[in-house]
Amino acid sequence: MRTEGRFPRVGADEGHYESFYIKATRPGGGQGLWVRYTVHKRPGTEPTASLWLTLFDADAPGPVAAKATFPAPELAAPDGSYIQIDGAELNEGNAAGAIETNGAEASWDLTFTDPGAPLFHLPYARLYDAALPRTKLLTPYPSARFSGVLGINGERIEVDAWPGMVGHNWGAEHAERWVWIHAPELDGSQGSYLDVGAGRIKVGPLTIPWIANGALRLDGVEHRLGGLGSLFTTKLDARPTSCQFALAGKGVKLRGEIASEPRNFVAWIYADPEGPEHHSLNCSIADIELEIDRDGSTERISLSGCAAYEYGTRDTDHGIPLQPHPDG
């Protein structure tokens, strides 16, 4: 298995959040799926577990979203499984589950493969068990393909080799602001992708500049991006529905922009285990344009309706309708 759930090891007095998530888009873009299996635990309390599903469709007025939350007895990590919530399970190669809540019904039964290696965003393995950073991020399946079926309010959607990814994050506290960007199959092959997480952390009254970690994999070569050594070359102009960015790594420089219309975004409440809330704005059918400098040449890549952009903020005036589901 490429990762493991951290929630079974969390002490009774500790705060913790954890998320396993799937993003997949129809070949050619325009329709996308975002599924999350999450754990939320406040210090001194039992955890709760939630299932989330969003279907994005460029031809629809907006996303269809559903979320259901369950008490601790419905949460488990069986042998061979990353997480199980109310019978919905994510394991190595399969994700299945169902949600019925607030008049919405959704189900998924998907298989997936990824011949590539996991992407560990943090530069050292020891950081994944250290107190800092307080948010950990890795992508166990950064270039997956999904097949199976979705059920959305009585509609059946066939999933046939949709490109995407499976991610995993956890921690004791969300960043003050964050951005996540994923773009699949940049050169038309399953093994290529862009996957970057960036955050701004509050230290006392100050919020430090963006720190990004991730990778660009293209033509069979992985280029690490960001890190503390690239602090002064990491530039992000992050907004609720768009982000312009510049990132660098050894032998590579990347500039790009990712964006979509506001109607293609969903907004959720994400709560820190010990208190404040953020709004998380997500679109899995965003457009992305990249300009890549490597090996003395410049390459431009443009993808329509298949990239993921997530923007986390404490601001509430972003204009995206907020889903009516508390967190935790």
Secondary structure, DSSP 8 states (H G I E B T S, - for coil): -----SGGG--TT--EEEEEEEEEE-TTSSEEEEEEEEEEE-TTS--EEEEEEEEEETTSSS-EEEEEEE-GGGEE--TTEEEEETTEEEETTEEEEEEEETTEEEEEEEEEE--S--EE-SSSGGGGSSS-SSEEEEEEEEEEEEEEEEEETTEEEEEEEEEEEEEEEEESS--SEEEEEEEE-TTSSTT-EEEEEEEE-EETTEE---EEEEEEEETTEEEEEE-GGGTTT-EEEEETTEEEEEEEETTEEEEEEEE--GGG-EEEEEE-TTS-EEEEEEEEEEEEEEEEEETTEEEEEEEEEEEEEEEEES---S-S-B-S----
